[in-house]
Amino acid sequence: MTFNLKKIGPGLLFAGAAIGVSHLVQSTRAGADFGFGLIWALVLVNIFKYPFFQFGPRYAMATGETLLDGYKKLGNGILIIYFILTFATMFTIQTAVTIVTAGLATSIFGDFISTEIWIVNILSICFFILIIGKYSFLDKLIKFIIITLTISTVVAVFFAFKNSNQTLSLTQVFPSTLEFGFLIAFMGWMPAPLDISIWHSIWAIEKQKTEKDYTVKSTLFDFNVGYFTTIVLGLGFLSLGALVMYNSEEVFSGKAGEFSNQLISMYTKSLGNWSYVFIAIAAFITMFSTTLTTLDASPRAMAKTTELLFGKVLRQPYLLWILILISGTILIFFFFKSDMIFLIKLATVLSFLTAPFYAIINYRLISSRHTPKEWQPSTALHILSWLGILFLIGFSIWYLTTLNTSN
């Protein structure tokens, strides 16, 4: 397939939603704490999650409906479980991405406004953007955001390698029992929570409304571009953490503002002080796009779910859910505001533990009679799906059995 930028959209929206906490925070921490020792985990989790993310846009373009419509065909029980899981995780996910965005805002604009006020301001701005229907500008801007962040990250890694005095070691490590909790948190959002496959199916349907020749092949190519980008940037942020902070006495702060300053300083140490404003704004825009995307997608998914379960009982279900999500996010932030790292770990671990559910259901749906035969997975994709389900279940059970000793 020839490259056509007009047909690239939902795949980069996926990348924009994914390249947030998992990359800016977790991948960087992985490099800072373990050097290059967790590359195996980053690569494996991306490989084993791949089919379940891909099944979202594949199903949408093959059938003309979202994954949630497909879940409905598998039975109301599936939708009810999805509703419960989403309600249990969406507040911590939204709070985690918003607090990092607020921290970056504090780093850029100064601390004359507290993080608490930044949280409220950012959520308010996102709310008005979404309600007045201006979210479409992000769909156009996301290409520039992802390209800018990719180039800046690759350049920063190049200079970090060039300026590093460390002896490069690619020896892979498996964290001790006490560190196993971080491994699960690291993989939980790498490259993203699996329920983003549902959001992707919604975006693919929307894309087809404006791009009539956006087919199954188009969406798979679009998805692969976005997915490959998340892997490259994940490796990039891990490398920056390893090259700049590994074996140093500096440790990442649990406070949003201080952490953001440390994060941005990694780039400036590699590129020079001249790059501070450029990098800070790129990082902020990236996290703001993630905050905006999650604030839009979760309420849309919940509104769709309640409609499928109960019919159109609410006049404006999307508005109601977005207000619920904003209120819950603010309450959770004020409760956990002193420990950003704990909040992020809670959100990422919950996402990893719910991943087997989404993996199994997505695989079951794409392999069922509800998906046209010609767009069902190939033999290789079937095998990868089975291995992925075993991987996710195995690590989840292992984590739960070591919960008392994991940090």
VOPAGU-2260 file (C-alpha; in pm, 1 decimal, decimal comma):
REM VOPAGU-2260
SITE   aa  ch    i         X         Y         Z
SITE  MET   A    0       0,0       0,0       0,0
SITE  THR   A    1     131,3     345,4     -90,7
SITE  PHE   A    2     168,6     597,7     189,9
SITE  ASN   A    3    -119,8     846,2     201,6
SITE  LEU   A    4    -111,4    1093,3     490,5
SITE  LYS   A    5    -484,4    1162,5     455,3
SITE  LYS   A    6    -557,9     801,3     546,8
SITE  ILE   A    7    -350,6     827,2     863,6
SITE  GLY   A    8    -571,7     931,3    1152,1
SITE  PRO   A    9    -705,4     686,8    1410,8
SITE  GLY   A   10    -367,2     511,3    1421,2
SITE  LEU   A   11    -198,1     833,7    1528,9
SITE  LEU   A   12    -484,0     911,9    1766,1
SITE  PHE   A   13    -406,0     573,2    1918,2
SITE  ALA   A   14     -39,5     674,9    1938,4
SITE  GLY   A   15    -135,1    1012,0    2087,1
SITE  ALA   A   16    -340,2     840,0    2358,2
SITE  ALA   A   17     -72,1     576,8    2421,0
SITE  ILE   A   18     235,9     799,8    2425,7
SITE  GLY   A   19     175,0     955,7    2761,5
SITE  VAL   A   20     235,4     817,4    3107,6
SITE  SER   A   21     354,3     481,9    2971,5
SITE  HIS   A   22     634,7     650,6    2778,0
SITE  LEU   A   23     710,8     981,9    2948,0
SITE  VAL   A   24     694,1     833,7    3298,8
SITE  GLN   A   25     712,0     454,1    3307,1
SITE  SER   A   26     962,6     394,4    3026,0
SITE  THR   A   27    1188,5     668,1    3159,3
SITE  ARG   A   28    1174,5     521,8    3510,5
SITE  ALA   A   29    1248,6     175,3    3370,7
SITE  GLY   A   30    1566,3     307,7    3210,5
SITE  ALA   A   31    1665,0     509,4    3516,2
SITE  ASP   A   32    1619,5     214,7    3754,9
SITE  PHE   A   33    1727,0     -81,4    3539,6
SITE  GLY   A   34    1932,3      66,5    3254,8
SITE  PHE   A   35    1861,6    -125,4    2935,1
SITE  GLY   A   36    1769,4    -434,0    3137,8
SITE  LEU   A   37    1392,5    -417,9    3074,4
SITE  ILE   A   38    1401,0    -396,0    2695,4
SITE  TRP   A   39    1279,3    -756,5    2693,4
SITE  ALA   A   40     963,9    -657,6    2882,8
SITE  LEU   A   41     892,1    -360,1    2656,0
SITE  VAL   A   42     934,5    -567,7    2339,7
SITE  LEU   A   43     741,6    -872,2    2463,9
SITE  VAL   A   44     442,0    -680,8    2595,3
SITE  ASN   A   45     415,6    -486,5    2268,4
SITE  ILE   A   46     430,1    -809,0    2067,3
SITE  PHE   A   47     178,1    -995,3    2281,4
SITE  LYS   A   48     -67,9    -705,6    2304,3
SITE  TYR   A   49     -46,2    -629,4    1932,1
SITE  PRO   A   50    -328,3    -853,4    1801,8
SITE  PHE   A   51    -580,1    -739,0    2062,3
SITE  PHE   A   52    -525,0    -372,0    1977,9
SITE  GLN   A   53    -537,0    -448,9    1606,7
SITE  PHE   A   54    -869,0    -632,4    1639,1
SITE  GLY   A   55   -1042,0    -301,9    1729,5
SITE  PRO   A   56   -1003,2    -120,7    1395,6
SITE  ARG   A   57   -1007,3    -453,8    1205,2
SITE  TYR   A   58   -1351,5    -541,1    1341,3
SITE  ALA   A   59   -1483,6    -186,9    1296,2
SITE  MET   A   60   -1393,1    -166,5     926,9
SITE  ALA   A   61   -1494,5    -525,5     854,0
SITE  THR   A   62   -1842,0    -482,6    1007,4
SITE  GLY   A   63   -1912,9    -109,1    1015,7
SITE  GLU   A   64   -1970,6    -111,6    1390,6
SITE  THR   A   65   -1770,1     -61,5    1709,9
SITE  LEU   A   66   -1633,3    -331,2    1936,5
SITE  LEU   A   67   -1904,9    -242,0    2188,5
SITE  ASP   A   68   -2171,0    -340,1    1933,5
SITE  GLY   A   69   -1981,8    -665,4    1891,8
SITE  TYR   A   70   -1970,0    -721,3    2268,2
SITE  LYS   A   71   -2347,7    -679,7    2269,7
SITE  LYS   A   72   -2376,2    -964,1    2017,7
SITE  LEU   A   73   -2169,7   -1185,4    2247,2
SITE  GLY   A   74   -2415,2   -1119,7    2530,0
SITE  ASN   A   75   -2518,9    -849,7    2774,0
SITE  GLY   A   76   -2298,1   -1010,1    3037,9
SITE  ILE   A   77   -1988,7    -900,8    2844,9
SITE  LEU   A   78   -2111,0    -542,5    2829,5
SITE  ILE   A   79   -2193,4    -542,2    3200,8
SITE  ILE   A   80   -1842,7    -663,3    3287,0
SITE  TYR   A   81   -1697,7    -396,7    3057,8
SITE  PHE   A   82   -1911,8    -132,1    3225,6
SITE  ILE   A   83   -1792,7    -237,9    3572,2
SITE  LEU   A   84   -1424,6    -258,7    3472,1
SITE  THR   A   85   -1432,3      77,6    3296,4
SITE  PHE   A   86   -1607,4     247,2    3586,4
SITE  ALA   A   87   -1348,8      99,5    3823,5
SITE  THR   A   88   -1047,7     217,9    3621,1
SITE  MET   A   89   -1139,1     529,3    3422,0
SITE  PHE   A   90   -1101,8     770,9    3713,1
SITE  THR   A   91    -750,7     660,1    3806,4
SITE  ILE   A   92    -646,5     657,9    3439,7
SITE  GLN   A   93    -778,5    1010,5    3385,6
SITE  THR   A   94    -620,3    1136,5    3707,5
SITE  ALA   A   95    -282,3     983,1    3621,7
SITE  VAL   A   96    -257,8    1146,8    3278,4
SITE  THR   A   97    -397,6    1479,3    3401,3
SITE  ILE   A   98    -156,3    1510,3    3693,0
SITE  VAL   A   99     144,2    1459,7    3461,8
SITE  THR   A  100       2,7    1723,9    3225,9
SITE  ALA   A  101     -39,8    1961,5    3520,2
SITE  GLY   A  102     316,7    1894,0    3630,3
SITE  LEU   A  103     448,3    1984,2    3286,2
SITE  ALA   A  104     237,5    2301,2    3286,7
SITE  THR   A  105     393,7    2397,9    3619,7
SITE  SER   A  106     741,6    2337,7    3476,6
SITE  ILE   A  107     674,1    2553,3    3169,4
SITE  PHE   A  108     471,7    2839,0    3314,5
SITE  GLY   A  109     608,9    2845,4    3668,0
SITE  ASP   A  110     458,4    2752,7    4002,6
SITE  PHE   A  111     268,1    3076,5    4054,2
SITE  ILE   A  112     -36,1    2855,2    3999,2
SITE  SER   A  113     -56,9    2543,0    4214,6
SITE  THR   A  114     -81,8    2193,2    4067,8
SITE  GLU   A  115    -433,9    2171,0    4210,6
SITE  ILE   A  116    -543,6    2477,4    4012,2
SITE  TRP   A  117    -369,6    2345,3    3699,3
SITE  ILE   A  118    -566,0    2019,2    3733,1
SITE  VAL   A  119    -897,1    2205,6    3742,2
SITE  ASN   A  120    -795,2    2444,7    3462,9
SITE  ILE   A  121    -676,8    2167,2    3229,2
SITE  LEU   A  122    -991,5    1961,3    3280,3
SITE  SER   A  123   -1206,5    2272,1    3228,7
SITE  ILE   A  124   -1028,7    2360,9    2903,8
SITE  CYS   A  125   -1064,6    2002,6    2777,2
SITE  PHE   A  126   -1432,4    2002,5    2873,3
SITE  PHE   A  127   -1510,3    2317,5    2676,3
SITE  ILE   A  128   -1308,9    2198,4    2375,0
SITE  LEU   A  129   -1507,3    1875,1    2364,9
SITE  ILE   A  130   -1848,6    2022,2    2438,0
SITE  ILE   A  131   -1830,2    2293,3    2171,8
SITE  GLY   A  132   -1725,4    2029,9    1920,2
SITE  LYS   A  133   -1372,5    2149,7    1852,8
SITE  TYR   A  134   -1200,0    1818,7    1918,6
SITE  SER   A  135   -1156,7    1774,3    1543,6
SITE  PHE   A  136    -862,4    2015,8    1548,9
SITE  LEU   A  137    -665,2    1758,3    1748,4
SITE  ASP   A  138    -718,8    1500,3    1474,0
SITE  LYS   A  139    -536,0    1735,4    1238,0
SITE  LEU   A  140    -278,3    1848,4    1492,6
SITE  ILE   A  141    -191,5    1496,5    1611,3
SITE  LYS   A  142      22,5    1431,2    1302,3
SITE  PHE   A  143     240,8    1731,0    1384,9
SITE  ILE   A  144     254,7    1637,7    1755,0
SITE  ILE   A  145     365,8    1278,5    1697,0
SITE  ILE   A  146     617,1    1369,1    1424,7
SITE  THR   A  147     766,0    1645,5    1641,5
SITE  LEU   A  148     793,5    1423,8    1949,5
SITE  THR   A  149     940,8    1136,0    1748,8
SITE  ILE   A  150    1209,2    1353,5    1589,1
SITE  SER   A  151    1297,6    1526,4    1916,2
SITE  THR   A  152    1318,7    1196,0    2103,6
SITE  VAL   A  153    1536,2    1028,8    1838,2
SITE  VAL   A  154    1768,4    1332,5    1828,7
SITE  ALA   A  155    1786,9    1343,3    2208,8
SITE  VAL   A  156    1874,6     972,7    2226,8
SITE  PHE   A  157    2145,0    1020,3    1961,3
SITE  PHE   A  158    2312,7    1298,5    2158,8
SITE  ALA   A  159    2265,3    1109,1    2485,8
SITE  PHE   A  160    2455,9     813,0    2335,7
SITE  LYS   A  161    2719,2    1048,7    2197,9
SITE  ASN   A  162    2772,6    1229,8    2529,0
SITE  SER   A  163    2741,6     929,5    2760,2
SITE  ASN   A  164    3051,0     805,5    2941,6
SITE  GLN   A  165    2879,5     487,7    3058,2
SITE  THR   A  166    2981,4     141,9    2945,4
SITE  LEU   A  167    2684,9      25,8    2739,6
SITE  SER   A  168    2533,9    -295,6    2876,3
SITE  LEU   A  169    2241,0    -469,9    2712,4
SITE  THR   A  170    2228,0    -743,2    2976,9
SITE  GLN   A  171    1862,9    -816,8    3044,0
SITE  VAL   A  172    1738,6    -846,9    3401,5
SITE  PHE   A  173    1431,0    -979,8    3574,9
SITE  PRO   A  174    1328,0    -763,1    3870,0
SITE  SER   A  175    1341,1    -911,9    4216,6
SITE  THR   A  176    1020,9    -992,6    4402,8
SITE  LEU   A  177    1034,5    -653,5    4572,6
SITE  GLU   A  178    1052,8    -481,5    4232,2
SITE  PHE   A  179     799,1    -703,9    4055,0
SITE  GLY   A  180     522,1    -451,7    4116,1
SITE  PHE   A  181     700,3    -197,0    3898,3
SITE  LEU   A  182     741,6    -452,5    3618,2
SITE  ILE   A  183     364,8    -511,9    3611,1
SITE  ALA   A  184     298,2    -137,4    3625,9
SITE  PHE   A  185     548,1     -83,4    3342,8
SITE  MET   A  186     377,4    -341,1    3121,9
SITE  GLY   A  187      27,4    -230,4    3224,6
SITE  TRP   A  188      29,9      78,7    3003,5
SITE  MET   A  189     288,5     -31,8    2751,1
SITE  PRO   A  190     199,6      81,9    2495,1
SITE  ALA   A  191    -147,8     151,6    2639,9
SITE  PRO   A  192    -437,5      -9,1    2831,8
SITE  LEU   A  193    -608,7    -270,2    2614,6
SITE  ASP   A  194    -946,1     -98,3    2637,8
SITE  ILE   A  195    -807,5     164,1    2398,4
SITE  SER   A  196    -888,7     -95,2    2129,6
SITE  ILE   A  197   -1252,6      -0,3    2189,2
SITE  TRP   A  198   -1175,2     369,3    2147,0
SITE  HIS   A  199    -983,9     288,5    1828,6
SITE  SER   A  200   -1286,2     109,3    1684,2
SITE  ILE   A  201   -1494,7     422,1    1750,3
SITE  TRP   A  202   -1232,6     648,9    1587,9
SITE  ALA   A  203   -1213,8     419,0    1283,9
SITE  ILE   A  204   -1589,4     444,6    1230,5
SITE  GLU   A  205   -1568,2     823,9    1255,9
SITE  LYS   A  206   -1276,1     833,0    1011,8
SITE  GLN   A  207   -1473,8     637,4     754,5
SITE  LYS   A  208   -1746,8     901,8     761,4
SITE  THR   A  209   -1504,4    1159,2     620,1
SITE  GLU   A  210   -1277,0     925,2     423,4
SITE  LYS   A  211   -1501,0     697,2     218,3
SITE  ASP   A  212   -1215,8     478,3      91,0
SITE  TYR   A  213   -1091,0     413,3     443,0
SITE  THR   A  214   -1106,3      33,0     423,0
SITE  VAL   A  215    -989,6    -258,4     634,8
SITE  LYS   A  216    -650,3    -249,7     460,8
SITE  SER   A  217    -629,0     125,6     516,6
SITE  THR   A  218    -707,9      98,6     885,5
SITE  LEU   A  219    -457,3    -184,2     940,0
SITE  PHE   A  220    -183,8      19,1     770,5
SITE  ASP   A  221    -285,3     324,3     975,4
SITE  PHE   A  222    -278,9     117,1    1294,8
SITE  ASN   A  223      61,6     -31,6    1218,8
SITE  VAL   A  224     211,4     315,0    1166,6
SITE  GLY   A  225      79,3     432,1    1502,4
SITE  TYR   A  226     177,8     112,3    1683,1
SITE  PHE   A  227     532,7     108,9    1545,9
SITE  THR   A  228     568,6     472,3    1653,0
SITE  THR   A  229     474,7     386,4    2013,0
SITE  ILE   A  230     739,4     110,5    2020,5
SITE  VAL   A  231    1013,4     338,1    1883,9
SITE  LEU   A  232     931,4     610,8    2134,8
SITE  GLY   A  233     906,2     360,3    2420,3
SITE  LEU   A  234    1259,9     244,3    2343,7
SITE  GLY   A  235    1366,5     607,3    2309,4
SITE  PHE   A  236    1241,7     713,4    2651,8
SITE  LEU   A  237    1384,5     400,5    2812,7
SITE  SER   A  238    1720,1     481,1    2652,1
SITE  LEU   A  239    1711,4     838,1    2781,2
SITE  GLY   A  240    1644,0     716,4    3133,5
SITE  ALA   A  241    1926,5     462,8    3105,8
SITE  LEU   A  242    2181,2     702,1    2953,8
SITE  VAL   A  243    2108,6    1008,0    3166,2
SITE  MET   A  244    1995,4     878,5    3507,0
SITE  TYR   A  245    2102,7     514,6    3545,9
SITE  ASN   A  246    2380,4     469,7    3806,4
SITE  SER   A  247    2343,4     834,5    3906,4
SITE  GLU   A  248    2242,9     949,0    4251,1
SITE  GLU   A  249    1932,2    1121,3    4117,3
SITE  VAL   A  250    1595,6     953,4    4169,5
SITE  PHE   A  251    1261,3    1051,6    4027,1
SITE  SER   A  252    1034,7    1253,3    4251,6
SITE  GLY   A  253     680,9    1144,6    4330,6
SITE  LYS   A  254     556,1    1502,9    4297,2
SITE  ALA   A  255     421,7    1602,5    3956,6
SITE  GLY   A  256     604,1    1934,5    3920,7
SITE  GLU   A  257     942,6    1805,8    4034,6
SITE  PHE   A  258     913,7    1493,6    3820,1
SITE  SER   A  259     831,6    1702,3    3512,7
SITE  ASN   A  260    1138,1    1919,8    3570,3
SITE  GLN   A  261    1355,0    1607,3    3591,3
SITE  LEU   A  262    1195,5    1468,2    3275,6
SITE  ILE   A  263    1255,4    1779,9    3068,9
SITE  SER   A  264    1610,4    1817,9    3202,5
SITE  MET   A  265    1695,3    1477,7    3047,5
SITE  TYR   A  266    1642,7    1627,3    2704,8
SITE  THR   A  267    1829,0    1947,1    2778,5
SITE  LYS   A  268    2125,6    1750,4    2914,1
SITE  SER   A  269    2140,6    1570,7    2579,4
SITE  LEU   A  270    2051,8    1852,8    2339,5
SITE  GLY   A  271    2153,3    2165,0    2530,9
SITE  ASN   A  272    1968,2    2436,3    2720,4
SITE  TRP   A  273    1847,4    2592,0    2394,3
SITE  SER   A  274    1605,5    2299,5    2353,7
SITE  TYR   A  275    1423,0    2347,7    2685,4
SITE  VAL   A  276    1125,1    2544,6    2556,4
SITE  PHE   A  277    1088,9    2330,4    2243,8
SITE  ILE   A  278    1098,9    2003,0    2436,4
SITE  ALA   A  279     883,1    2125,0    2724,8
SITE  ILE   A  280     608,1    2241,4    2491,4
SITE  ALA   A  281     623,6    1919,6    2285,0
SITE  ALA   A  282     595,1    1709,1    2601,9
SITE  PHE   A  283     310,4    1922,9    2734,5
SITE  ILE   A  284     116,3    1905,8    2406,0
SITE  THR   A  285     165,1    1529,4    2401,6
SITE  MET   A  286      27,8    1487,4    2753,6
SITE  PHE   A  287    -248,8    1740,1    2690,3
SITE  SER   A  288    -357,7    1541,4    2383,6
SITE  THR   A  289    -360,3    1226,4    2597,9
SITE  THR   A  290    -566,9    1401,5    2865,5
SITE  LEU   A  291    -810,7    1534,6    2606,3
SITE  THR   A  292    -835,0    1201,3    2424,9
SITE  THR   A  293    -905,6    1000,4    2740,1
SITE  LEU   A  294   -1156,0    1259,8    2861,9
SITE  ASP   A  295   -1340,5    1224,2    2531,7
SITE  ALA   A  296   -1312,6     849,3    2474,6
SITE  SER   A  297   -1412,8     705,5    2812,6
SITE  PRO   A  298   -1741,9     901,0    2832,1
SITE  ARG   A  299   -1820,5     814,0    2468,4
SITE  ALA   A  300   -1761,2     446,9    2539,6
SITE  MET   A  301   -1967,0     456,4    2859,6
SITE  ALA   A  302   -2247,7     646,1    2685,6
SITE  LYS   A  303   -2250,7     384,7    2408,8
SITE  THR   A  304   -2248,0     102,4    2665,0
SITE  THR   A  305   -2540,2     240,4    2867,2
SITE  GLU   A  306   -2735,5     291,8    2544,4
SITE  LEU   A  307   -2674,5     -68,5    2436,2
SITE  LEU   A  308   -2770,0    -199,6    2779,2
SITE  PHE   A  309   -3065,2      21,0    2870,9
SITE  GLY   A  310   -3170,1     200,7    2553,2
SITE  LYS   A  311   -3178,1     578,9    2509,8
SITE  VAL   A  312   -3290,3     661,8    2864,5
SITE  LEU   A  313   -3071,9     973,2    2885,6
SITE  ARG   A  314   -3095,0    1275,3    2657,2
SITE  GLN   A  315   -2724,3    1360,3    2677,5
SITE  PRO   A  316   -2539,7    1057,1    2814,4
SITE  TYR   A  317   -2200,5    1176,0    2684,6
SITE  LEU   A  318   -2231,5    1506,5    2872,0
SITE  LEU   A  319   -2334,9    1327,0    3190,8
SITE  TRP   A  320   -2042,0    1083,6    3175,7
SITE  ILE   A  321   -1787,1    1353,1    3104,2
SITE  LEU   A  322   -1908,4    1548,6    3408,4
SITE  ILE   A  323   -1891,2    1232,9    3621,0
SITE  LEU   A  324   -1538,1    1163,5    3499,8
SITE  ILE   A  325   -1418,1    1518,7    3569,9
SITE  SER   A  326   -1569,3    1516,5    3919,1
SITE  GLY   A  327   -1418,8    1177,8    4004,0
SITE  THR   A  328   -1078,6    1280,9    3867,7
SITE  ILE   A  329   -1064,8    1591,1    4086,2
SITE  LEU   A  330   -1170,4    1397,2    4396,6
SITE  ILE   A  331    -908,9    1124,8    4340,3
SITE  PHE   A  332    -636,5    1381,2    4276,6
SITE  PHE   A  333    -700,6    1569,7    4599,4
SITE  PHE   A  334    -695,2    1238,1    4787,4
SITE  PHE   A  335    -366,6    1109,5    4635,1
SITE  LYS   A  336    -202,3    1439,0    4537,2
SITE  SER   A  337     104,5    1382,2    4756,4
SITE  ASP   A  338     208,9    1066,0    4571,6
SITE  MET   A  339     194,0    1080,9    4191,4
SITE  ILE   A  340     400,8     763,0    4155,2
SITE  PHE   A  341     156,2     561,3    4369,1
SITE  LEU   A  342    -138,5     691,0    4168,0
SITE  ILE   A  343      27,5     599,9    3838,6
SITE  LYS   A  344     120,8     255,9    3971,0
SITE  LEU   A  345    -239,0     195,8    4084,2
SITE  ALA   A  346    -378,0     291,3    3743,1
SITE  THR   A  347    -123,8      89,5    3544,7
SITE  VAL   A  348    -151,3    -223,5    3759,9
SITE  LEU   A  349    -531,2    -216,0    3734,0
SITE  SER   A  350    -497,0    -189,0    3356,2
SITE  PHE   A  351    -263,9    -489,8    3342,4
SITE  LEU   A  352    -490,8    -703,7    3560,5
SITE  THR   A  353    -792,4    -625,7    3339,3
SITE  ALA   A  354    -598,0    -685,4    3016,2
SITE  PRO   A  355    -676,3   -1061,5    2996,7
SITE  PHE   A  356   -1050,0    -983,1    2984,2
SITE  TYR   A  357   -1013,3    -750,8    2684,0
SITE  ALA   A  358    -768,6    -986,9    2513,9
SITE  ILE   A  359   -1002,5   -1285,5    2542,0
SITE  ILE   A  360   -1317,6   -1096,0    2439,5
SITE  ASN   A  361   -1153,4    -920,5    2144,0
SITE  TYR   A  362   -1009,8   -1249,6    2021,3
SITE  ARG   A  363   -1341,1   -1430,4    2068,9
SITE  LEU   A  364   -1528,1   -1157,9    1875,2
SITE  ILE   A  365   -1286,2   -1132,1    1582,8
SITE  SER   A  366   -1287,1   -1512,2    1546,8
SITE  SER   A  367   -1665,3   -1547,1    1566,6
SITE  ARG   A  368   -1936,4   -1557,0    1303,1
SITE  HIS   A  369   -1994,5   -1186,5    1368,5
SITE  THR   A  370   -1676,5   -1103,5    1174,0
SITE  PRO   A  371   -1666,6   -1170,3     796,9
SITE  LYS   A  372   -1456,2   -1478,2     725,9
SITE  GLU   A  373   -1208,4   -1293,6     501,1
SITE  TRP   A  374   -1113,4   -1053,0     782,0
SITE  GLN   A  375   -1075,7   -1305,4    1060,5
SITE  PRO   A  376    -717,7   -1357,4    1189,8
SITE  SER   A  377    -461,8   -1558,4     998,0
SITE  THR   A  378    -310,1   -1872,4    1148,6
SITE  ALA   A  379      -5,3   -1673,6    1264,1
SITE  LEU   A  380    -227,2   -1413,0    1430,1
SITE  HIS   A  381    -429,4   -1689,7    1598,8
SITE  ILE   A  382    -110,8   -1836,2    1745,2
SITE  LEU   A  383      15,1   -1495,1    1857,5
SITE  SER   A  384    -323,7   -1430,7    2022,1
SITE  TRP   A  385    -307,9   -1756,1    2218,6
SITE  LEU   A  386      44,5   -1679,4    2332,3
SITE  GLY   A  387     -58,6   -1324,8    2424,4
SITE  ILE   A  388    -349,3   -1445,3    2637,3
SITE  LEU   A  389    -122,6   -1691,1    2819,5
SITE  PHE   A  390     137,5   -1416,0    2872,3
SITE  LEU   A  391    -113,8   -1171,8    3020,7
SITE  ILE   A  392    -286,1   -1429,5    3240,5
SITE  GLY   A  393      44,4   -1579,8    3356,5
SITE  PHE   A  394     196,9   -1250,7    3467,3
SITE  SER   A  395    -130,6   -1141,9    3630,7
SITE  ILE   A  396    -147,3   -1459,9    3839,7
SITE  TRP   A  397     222,3   -1429,4    3925,3
SITE  TYR   A  398     173,9   -1071,8    4041,4
SITE  LEU   A  399    -131,8   -1156,2    4253,2
SITE  THR   A  400      53,4   -1445,2    4423,1
SITE  THR   A  401     345,3   -1215,5    4510,4
SITE  LEU   A  402     130,6    -916,7    4602,8
SITE  ASN   A  403     232,3    -912,2    4968,1
SITE  THR   A  404     601,6    -891,6    4882,5
SITE  SER   A  405     588,7    -671,6    4569,2
SITE  ASN   A  406     642,9    -298,2    4617,9
